[in-house]
Amino acid sequence: MLIPLRGHVRVSEGGNVQRTLARGELFVAEIGQELQVIGQGAAVWLVLLANPALWRRLIGSSTDVLLPDPVLLPAVHGADREIRRVAVRLVRSVSAEPSNDADAVAAALVFTDLLVDLQSDFEPLVGRCPGRTLSQRRSVFLRLKRVRNYMESEGNVDLGITGFARMANYSPCHFVRAFCAVYGETPHAVLVEQHLRRAHRLVNDTSLTISEIATVAGFEDRCAFARSFKRRFGQTATVVRAYGQGAGRDAA
């Protein structure tokens, strides 16, 4: 689990999936996933590691539901000031010399309560998954969430429906049906939305040309990108960039 406290942090998962995290976010990695974390500039972040058995004991004390493995689902959550403060307190209590086990346990339980609240947002989605038991439904959701997380990352490779279905261990038709049933939208719609959000960030934060941004964001057709961008944000990419630059000069 990674929590940026200042600046931006670049996370690479297994060498294929990359994402940039900022203060105000909390990243829960999938169990067993290899991560490479690089801070950008004067970034400061916390990493919380525990074996599955310990997470199970902590979460078991925070909920009446006995959750099957994995007890934590991989995701990027919003992390407000309270959860960041509690995380810092937990790290300090664990690393203090001499260590204070009582403070560490208390901080761990408070942090886990907040984490369980964040992950509770997934309960309605898990409930829409096929399966007779909670374990089966969470297993299905994990497979779909793995695809969704890839879509929301900064990976440049569009795997297409066949590739995404393979990632979820489904046939293409079954994958699309399950994805739509759980998320209420098609995989294509989610992917286009992520491409547009990435393009919007690049327009504001880089000096790439609009054509270059269209390509980097995953659009092969510049005209299709222009139409989609204006429909989504109400303005062309050129206007958004000009407005952002003007706002920066005004602030200066």
C-alpha positions in Angstrom: 0.0 0.0 0.0 1.4 3.4 -1.0 0.4 6.8 0.1 2.1 9.9 -1.4 2.4 12.7 1.2 4.1 15.3 -1.1 4.7 15.6 -4.8 4.1 12.8 -7.4 5.2 9.2 -7.3 5.6 7.0 -10.4 4.6 3.4 -9.9 5.4 0.5 -12.2 3.6 -2.8 -11.7 5.3 -5.8 -13.1 7.1 -3.6 -15.6 4.0 -3.3 -17.9 1.5 -1.1 -16.1 2.5 2.4 -14.9 0.6 5.1 -13.0 1.4 8.4 -11.4 0.0 9.0 -7.9 -0.2 12.3 -6.1 -0.9 13.6 -2.6 -4.5 12.8 -1.8 -4.4 9.3 -3.3 -3.9 5.8 -1.8 -2.8 2.9 -3.9 -3.6 -0.7 -2.9 -1.5 -3.1 -4.9 -2.5 -6.6 -5.8 -1.0 -9.3 -3.6 2.2 -10.7 -5.1 2.6 -7.9 -7.6 6.2 -6.6 -8.0 6.3 -2.8 -7.8 8.9 -0.2 -8.7 8.3 3.2 -7.1 10.1 6.4 -8.1 9.5 9.8 -6.5 9.4 12.8 -8.8 11.2 15.8 -7.5 11.0 16.3 -3.7 8.3 13.6 -3.4 7.6 12.0 0.0 5.5 8.8 0.4 4.7 6.0 2.8 4.7 2.3 2.0 2.7 0.0 4.3 3.5 -3.7 4.0 1.9 -6.6 5.8 1.4 -10.3 5.1 -2.1 -11.4 4.1 -2.7 -13.1 7.5 -2.1 -9.8 9.4 -4.4 -7.9 7.0 -7.0 -10.5 7.6 -6.8 -10.1 11.4 -6.9 -6.3 11.2 -9.8 -6.2 8.8 -11.6 -9.0 10.7 -11.7 -6.6 13.7 -13.2 -3.9 11.6 -16.1 -5.7 9.9 -18.6 -8.4 10.9 -18.3 -10.0 7.4 -15.7 -12.7 7.1 -14.1 -11.7 3.8 -12.5 -14.4 1.6 -9.1 -13.9 0.0 -8.1 -11.4 -1.1 -9.3 -9.3 1.8 -7.9 -6.2 0.0 -8.9 -5.4 -3.5 -6.3 -3.5 -5.7 -7.4 0.0 -6.4 -6.6 3.7 -6.2 -8.6 5.5 -3.5 -8.9 9.1 -2.5 -6.9 9.6 0.7 -8.1 12.6 2.8 -6.1 14.4 5.5 -7.3 12.1 8.2 -6.2 8.8 6.6 -2.8 10.4 5.8 -2.4 11.6 9.4 -3.3 8.1 10.7 -0.9 6.4 8.3 1.9 8.7 9.4 1.1 8.0 13.1 1.2 4.2 12.3 4.6 4.4 10.6 6.0 6.5 13.4 4.7 4.2 16.2 6.1 1.1 14.4 9.5 2.7 13.8 9.9 4.4 17.2 12.7 3.5 19.5 11.8 2.1 21.9 8.8 0.7 20.0 5.4 1.1 21.6 3.3 -1.9 20.6 0.1 -0.5 22.1 0.3 2.7 20.1 1.1 0.7 16.9 -1.8 -1.6 17.4 -4.2 1.3 18.1 -3.0 3.2 15.0 -3.2 0.0 12.9 -6.8 -0.5 13.9 -7.8 3.1 13.2 -6.1 3.0 9.8 -7.8 -0.3 9.0 -11.2 1.1 9.9 -10.7 3.9 7.4 -9.4 1.5 4.8 -12.4 -0.7 5.1 -14.6 2.3 4.6 -12.8 3.1 1.4 -13.1 -0.5 0.1 -16.7 -0.7 1.0 -17.4 1.3 -2.2 -16.8 -2.0 -4.0 -19.6 -3.9 -2.2 -22.4 -2.9 -4.7 -20.2 -3.9 -7.6 -19.2 -7.2 -6.0 -23.0 -7.8 -5.5 -23.5 -7.6 -9.3 -20.9 -10.2 -10.1 -22.1 -13.7 -10.9 -21.5 -16.4 -8.3 -23.4 -18.2 -5.6 -21.0 -17.3 -2.8 -19.2 -14.1 -1.7 -15.9 -15.8 -2.4 -17.0 -16.5 -6.0 -18.3 -13.0 -6.6 -15.2 -11.4 -5.2 -13.1 -13.6 -7.4 -15.0 -12.5 -10.5 -14.8 -8.8 -9.4 -11.0 -9.1 -8.8 -10.6 -10.4 -12.4 -12.7 -7.5 -13.8 -11.0 -5.0 -11.5 -7.6 -6.1 -12.8 -8.7 -5.1 -16.3 -10.3 -1.8 -15.1 -7.0 -1.0 -13.2 -5.1 -1.6 -16.4 -7.5 0.7 -18.3 -7.0 3.4 -15.8 -3.2 3.2 -15.8 -0.8 5.0 -18.2 -0.1 2.0 -20.3 0.2 2.7 -24.0 -0.9 -0.7 -25.2 -4.6 -1.0 -26.0 -5.2 -4.8 -25.6 -8.5 -4.7 -27.3 -11.5 -6.8 -26.2 -9.8 -10.0 -26.9 -6.7 -9.1 -24.8 -8.8 -7.7 -21.9 -10.9 -10.8 -21.9 -7.8 -12.9 -21.8 -6.6 -10.8 -18.8 -9.9 -11.6 -17.0 -9.7 -15.3 -18.1 -13.0 -14.9 -20.0 -14.2 -15.4 -23.6 -14.7 -12.0 -25.3 -18.5 -12.2 -25.2 -18.6 -13.3 -21.6 -16.2 -10.6 -20.6 -18.2 -7.8 -22.2 -21.4 -9.1 -20.6 -19.8 -9.4 -17.1 -18.1 -6.0 -17.4 -21.3 -4.2 -18.5 -23.3 -5.9 -15.7 -20.9 -4.9 -13.0 -19.8 -1.4 -14.2 -22.9 -0.3 -16.1 -20.9 0.6 -19.2 -18.9 -1.1 -21.9 -15.2 -1.7 -21.8 -14.8 0.5 -24.8 -16.6 3.5 -23.1 -14.4 3.2 -20.1 -11.2 3.0 -22.2 -12.2 6.1 -24.2 -13.0 8.0 -21.0 -9.5 7.1 -19.6 -7.9 8.2 -22.9 -9.7 11.5 -22.8 -8.7 12.2 -19.1 -5.1 11.4 -19.9 -5.2 13.7 -22.9 -6.7 16.5 -20.8 -3.8 16.1 -18.3 -1.2 16.2 -21.1 -2.8 19.3 -22.6 -2.4 21.1 -19.3 0.9 19.7 -18.1 3.1 19.2 -21.2 4.3 21.1 -24.2 3.4 18.2 -26.6 1.5 19.3 -29.7 -2.2 18.4 -29.9 -1.4 15.8 -32.6 1.2 14.2 -30.4 -1.2 14.2 -27.4 -3.8 12.5 -29.5 -1.3 9.7 -30.4 0.1 9.3 -26.8 -3.4 9.2 -25.4 -4.3 6.3 -27.6 -6.2 7.9 -30.5 -5.2 6.9 -34.0 -7.4 9.4 -35.7 -6.8 13.1 -34.9 -10.3 14.2 -36.1 -11.9 11.5 -33.9 -9.8 12.7 -31.0 -10.8 16.4 -31.6 -14.6 15.5 -31.7 -14.4 13.3 -28.6 -12.4 15.8 -26.6 -14.8 18.7 -27.3 -17.8 16.5 -26.6 -16.4 15.4 -23.3 -15.0 18.7 -22.0 -17.0 21.3 -23.9 -14.0 22.9 -25.5 -11.3 22.0 -28.0 -7.9 20.9 -26.7 -6.4 24.1 -28.1 -8.8 26.3 -26.2 -8.2 24.3 -23.0 -4.5 24.7 -23.3 -4.8 28.5 -24.1 -7.1 29.0 -21.1 -4.7 27.1 -18.8 -1.7 29.1 -19.9 -3.7 32.4 -19.5 -4.7 31.4 -16.0 -1.0 30.7 -15.2 0.0 34.1 -16.4 -2.8 35.7 -14.4 -1.7 33.9 -11.2 1.9 34.9 -11.8 
